[in-house]
Amino acid sequence: MTALLDATDSQMATLADLVTSLQVAEATVSSAMAARDGLLAIAGRLAIDIAKQGDRPDRGDHSIRTIAAEIATVQHVSDRTIERRMAAAGMLIDLFPSVWEAQGQGRISAAHSRVIVDAGSHIDSPSAREAYAAIMLPLAEVESPNRLRALARRVAERFAPTTVTERHRTARAQRRVWVTDGEDGMAGLHAHAPAALIHGMFDRLSQMAHALRDENLRARREAKREGRDFEADDRTIDEIRADLLTDLVLSGTPTGHDTEDGLLAEITARIEVTVPVTTLMADDANPESYETTRGGESFMRPPAELDGVIPIDTDTARRLAGTATGWDRVMTHPISGRVLAVDRYRPGKHLRRHLRARDQRCRFPGCGIAARKCDLDHNHAASAGGATCETNLASFCRRHHVLKHHSPWHVEQKPGGVMEWTSPTGRTYIDTPPAPNTVTFTVEEDAARAPF
C-alpha cells in the first residue's frame, strides 16, 4: 500500500486532529438531537395533558396536530414531519430511556437509536426492553447502524412476546404505496407490502427484463449473420424493469381485484400538467427557441410542471397536450406572474379550476399536498354568510381543513389570495400563492419612468 506514504509529519498530525475533531463534532450532534427529542416528547405530553383536561373523544389527536403545527411553522417544516418526530421522540424516551441517555452522552448516534427502537418496538415488557437495550448498546458503540440492524432484529426476537407470524398479520395492515419526487422530471414509486410479494414482484420483473434482453441479443446476432440492419434495444436491465412495471400498472387489468362490472379496468391515470405556451412553441431543431429574452438578457423558457411542482421534459408535455380532451388556460400578469383568470375552451367548473391554478397546493404554511387533492374551504363560513367566491375560498388538505375547524388556528384571506394564519400562541404566518409556471417580463428602468 502506498497511500499517504508521501504525507509529511505535519500533514499526518493535521489529519489526526481532523479525525478527533470530527469525532467530537459527531458526539455533539448526537447529544443535540437527543436534547431536541426531549423537547419534542415534552410537547407531545403537553398535548395529551391539554386534551385530558377537556375530556375530548379524539384522545388528543387535534391537540397534537395543533401543537405540531405551531412548532412546524416556526421551524419552516411540515407539521406532519413534526408530528412524526414527536411520536418517535416519545417512543425513544418512554420505551428506551437508556438508549436516549446513551445518545445524549454522545456514545451512539441518532441513527443507532432509531435502529434499536425500530427493532425492539414490539417488545411489551419494560424489563425485557431494558434487557434488550443492555445487549444492544455495547454493540451500537462499535458497529455501524447498517450492521447493527440485522443484529438488533435477531436479539429483539428473543424478547418478543409474539411470533413473527403473528406480528406479520398485524403488519400487513400497514401495506401502502407512495411517491417521492426527484430531480430532472423523475419520481420514485415505493411499495410497502409483504416481503414475499415484493421480492416476487421484483423477481418476475427481472426475469421478464432478462428475457427481453436475451431475445434482443438473439435477434441482433441473427440479423448480423444475415447481413441485414437491426435496431438494437440498448436499455439496461434496470431500465427494462422500470418500463415493464410502468406498462403493467398503467395498461394492465387488475383481474384479481376488479369489481363485478369491471369498473377498475375503466379507470385511467389522472395527473395535472402546467405547460407554458412558449414551451409548446419551442423548436427542437433550434436550441435558441428554448430561450426567451427579458431586460436584454437571455433565459431558458420555463419547463412544464407536474402538479405545479415537478418539472417534466418537453417531449412528455407535448404528448400529454396533444392527447388532452380539453385545456385549462391560465391568464397571468405579464410582470408579477399573478393568476388573473382561468378559462377553458370547453366549459367547466370555472371557479374550481381558478382556485386550483392559483393555489397549486394546500395553503397551510409548509404543506405541499397538491390542490387537486385538497378540499375547497370557505375561509369565512358559508353558514355565517361567507360568499362562494375566489376571495373567500382556498385549498386546504383534509388534515389542515380539520385543523382550522377543530383547533384555535385561525385563517384570514387577504387581497391577492394571501393567507394569514394565526396560531394558538398568537403568532402569525403568511402563505402567499406560489408563482405559477409562466413567463414574466421585467419593466425596463426607462420605460418605468415613461408617462403612460
N, C-alpha and C positions, 0 to 999 in steps of 0.2 A: 504494500500500500504506500502510495506517495503523497496522499492528500495531506496538506498542511505541513509537509516536511520543510518547505521554504519559508514558513512563518517565523518571524523573529520572536524573541522572548517577550518583547513589548506587546506584540500583536496577540500572543497567546495569553498574556496577562489580561489584556483588554477583553478577549473572548471569555475568560473565566469570570471577569467582573460582570459581563453582559448576562451570562448564564445565571449567576447568582441574583442579579437584579431582576431578571425575568421571573425567577422562582419566587422572589418576594412579591413582585407585582401580581403574579397569578394568585398567590395566597391572599393578598389584599382584595383582589376582585372577588374571590370566593367568599371572603368574610363580608364584603359589602352586599353581595347578593343574598347572603343569609340574613343580614340585617333588614334588607328590603322585604324578604319573605316574612320576617317577623311583623313588620308593619302591615303588610297585606293581610296576614292572618288576623291581626287586631281589627282591621277594617271589616273583615268577614264576620268576626264575632260581634262587632258593634251592630252590624245589620241584623243579625239574629236577635240580639237583645232588644233592638227597637221594635222588631216585628212581634216579639213576645209580649211587649207592653200593650200592643193593640189587639192581641189575640186574633190575628188575621189568618184566614184559611189557606193563604198561599205559602205558609211556612217560611216566610222571609224572602221569597223569591223577588218580589218587587222592591223590597228594601235593599237587597244585594245588588239588583240592577241599578237602582238609583245611586247608591254609593259608588259602584263601579263606574258609572257614567261620570260622576264628579271627579274621580281620580283620573279617568282616561282623558277627559277634555283638557285638564291642566297639563297632562303629560304628552298630549297630541298623539295618542294611540287609540285604537278601537276599544270600546267598553267591553266587547266580547273578550278581547285579549286580557284586559284587567280581571274580568270575572274568572277566566281560566287560571290566571296567575293566583288569584285569591284562593281558589279551590285547591290548587296544587300546593300552595304555601300552607294552607290549613292541614292538608293531609300529611305533609312532611313534619310539621311541628307537633301535631296532635298524635300521630301514629308512630313517628320515628324521631323522638326528641334527641336521641344520642347521635343520630346521623346529622341532624341540623346543627348540633353543638360541634361536631367534628368539622363541618363545613365552615362554621363561624370561626373556628380556630385556624382555618386555612390548611387543614390536614388533607382534605379532599375537595374536589371541585363541585360546582352545581351539577355538572353532567354526571358525576359519580353518584350524587344524591338521587337524581332522577332515576338512574338505573336501579338502585337499591329499592326505592319506593315503588317503582312500576312493577318490579318482580315480586315484591312482598305485599302488594296491596290487598291480596286475597287472604292474608293471614289474619284470623279473627282475634286470637288471644293476645292480650298485651304482653304476657310473659313470653309467648312464642315469638312475637315480633322483636322483642328485646334480644332474645337468644339468637334470632336470625341476624339482627343488626350487629351483634357482637362478633359473629363469624365473618360478616361481610366487610366491616370497617378495616381490619388489617389488610384484607385483600385489596380494598379500594385504594389504600395508601401506596400500593406498589404496582397495580395493574391499570391499564388504560380503560376508559369507560366501555370501549368496544369489547375488550376481552372480558371485562367484568360482567357483561350482560349474560353470557352463557353460564358463568359460574353462579350468578345470582338466581337465575331460574332453577338451576339444579338444587341449590341449597334451599330455596323457598319451598320447593316441592316436599321437603322433609317435614315442614311445619304446616303444610296446607291442611285445612280441616275437611276438604272435599277432594275428590279425584279430578284429574284434568278432564275426564269425560263429562263429569257433572258441570264443571266450570265452562266447558265448551258450549253446552246447551244454552247457558246464560249469555255467553259472549256472542253467540250467533245473532242475538237480537240487536247487536251494535253494528251489524254489517251496513255498509253505505258506500256511495260513490261520490267523489267531489272533484273539483277542478282547482288548479293553481295556475295563475297567469305567469308567463315567462316573457322573455325579450324577443324582439325581431318577429313579432306576429305569431309566436308559438305559445303553447299552453300544455299543461300536464293533466291527464285524466288518471285519477287514483281510485282504487277499489280496495275496500277492507271487507274481507269475506273469509269463510273457512279456508285454511291453508291448503287442504287437498284440492279444493276447487280452483284456487288462484294458481297453484303450481300446475294443475291440469290444464287450465286455460293457456298458460304460458307455454307449456309443452306442446299443446296442439298447434298454437301459432308458430312455434319453432319448427315443428315437423312440416307444416304447410309451407313455411318460408324456405326450408331446405329443399322440399320437393320442387318448388317453383325454380329455385336456383339451379338444381340438378337438371331439370328439364331445359332450362335456358342454355346451360353448358352443353348438353347433348345436342340441341338444335344448332348451336354455334359450330360444334365440331362437324356435324353433318353438312352444314352449309359450306364450310371450308373445304371438305372433301369434294363436294360437287361444284366448287368454284363459283358459287352464287353469293350475292350480297345478303347480309343478315344483320338486322338491327339488334344488337345485344342489349340485354337488361343488365345494367351496371349497378343496380341497387344492392346495398349491403343487406345482410340478414336482418339487422335491426330495422332498416328502412322497410323491408318487406313485411316484417312482423307488424309494424305500426300501420302500414297501408291495409293489411289484412284485417286488423282489428277495426279500423275505420270503416272498411267495406262491410264487415259483418254487422256492426252496430247500426250504421246508417241505412243499409239496404236489406238486411236480413229480417225475416219474420219470426217473432218470438212465439213459436208454435206451442212451446211448453207452458206459456203463461197467458195466451190470448183469451179474450172473452168469447162468449158463445156466438156473438155477432161478428167476431173478427175485428173488433174496433182498434186494437193495438196496431194491426198491420196498416191501418189508415193514417196513423199519426206520423207526421214528418217533423224534422228538426226545425226549431224556431230560434232565430238569433236576430239581433238588431245591429245593422251596419250603417255608419255615417260615412258618406262618400262625398267629399267636396267636388263640385262640378269641374274644377280645374284639373283634378286628378283624372277624371274620365276623359278630359280633353287632351291629356298629355300624349305625345307620340313616342312609342317605344323605340322607333328608329332614330329619334333625335333626342339625345340626352338633355339638351338645353331646354326642351319643352317641359322638363320636370322642375324648372326653376322659375321663380317669379321675382319681380323687382319691386322693392319698397325703399323709398328715400335714397335712390341711387345705388343701393346695394342689392346683390342677388341672394335669394334664399331658396331652399328647396320647397316645393309645393307641399302642403300638409298631406300626410297619408290618410287613407281610410282608417276608420276605427271600429272595433267590435265593442258594442255596449258602451260606447263613449270613453273607453279606457285603453283597449289593447290595439296598437297599430297592426294593420294587416297589409299584405302585399297588394300591389295594384292589380295584378292579374286576377287574384281571387275576388277583389272588389268589383272588377268589371264583369266577371262571370255571374256574380250574385245580382248585380244591377241588371244584366241582360235577361235574367230569368224571373225577375220580380214582377208580380202582377200589378203592383202599384208602388209609387214612391211618395215618401213624405218630403216636402220641400220646406227647408228651414230658412226663413229670411233673417239675416243678421245685420247688425250695424257695421258699415264698412270700416270703421275706425276702432271702436271698442270691442266688436265681435259679439255684443249682447244680442240674445234672441229677440227679434221684434215680432215675428208671427210665424205660424206654421200652417201650411195648407197642403192639399193633396190633389193630384189630377183626378182621382176618383173620390167622391165624397166619403167622409168617415166621421169618427168622433173627434171633432176639431180640438176641443179643449183638452182632452186626454192626451192627444198627440203633442199639443203645445207644451204641456207641463212635463211630459216625458222628455221632450227635446231640451227644455230649459233646465230641468233638474239633473238629468242623466243618472243620478244615484240618490240614495236616501239622503235627506237633508239634515240629519243629525251629525254634528261635528265628528269627523273621523270614520264615519261609516261609509263603506264602498259598495253596498248592495245595489245592483242595477235598478234603475227606475221602473223598468218593466216588471220587476218582481215585487214592487212596493205597493202599498195602499195609498190612495189619494185622500189626504186628511183635510177637513175644514179647520183651519187654524183657529178661527172664531166659530164655535159650534153652530151648525145649521139650526139646531133646536133653539138656539138663543138669538137667531136672526142673522147668522153669518151667511153671506152670499156665496153661491156656487160660481166662482169666477177665479181667474188666474191669480188675483191679488189676495185671495183667501184660501187657496189650495196649495198643497205641497206634497211631495212624495216622501213618505216615511215607510221604512221596512216594518214588518209586523212587530218586531221587538221594540222599536222606538215609538211606534204608534201606541202600543200598550203603555210604554213608559210615560208618554205625555199625558195619558188619561188616568193613570193609576199611581202617580207619584207627584211630588212637589215640583218637578221640572215643568217649566212654562215656556212657550214659544210665541213670538210675535213676528209677523211678516212685515218687513219694511219695503219701501219702494225698490223696484228692480229685482224682486224675488229674493232679497236678502233676508235670512232667518236670524233672529236674535233670540237665543236660548238663555234662560235664567235658571241656574242650578239651585238646589235646595239651600246652599250656603250663601246665595246671593251673588255669585259670580256670573258674569255674562260672557257668552261665547257667540261669535258671529260666524255664520256659514253663508258664503257667497256662492251663487250658482257657478258651476265650473265653466270656464271658457269653452264655447263649442268648437268643434273641429272645423275651422273655416279660415278663409283668407281675410286678413285685416290690412288696412292701409294707414301709413303714418302721414300725418299732415305736415307738409314742409313748413319750415320756420317762416319763410317769406309769405307763403300762402296763408298762414295763420294770421298774419298781420293785415292781409288784404281786406278792405271794407266791402263785405258782401253778406 
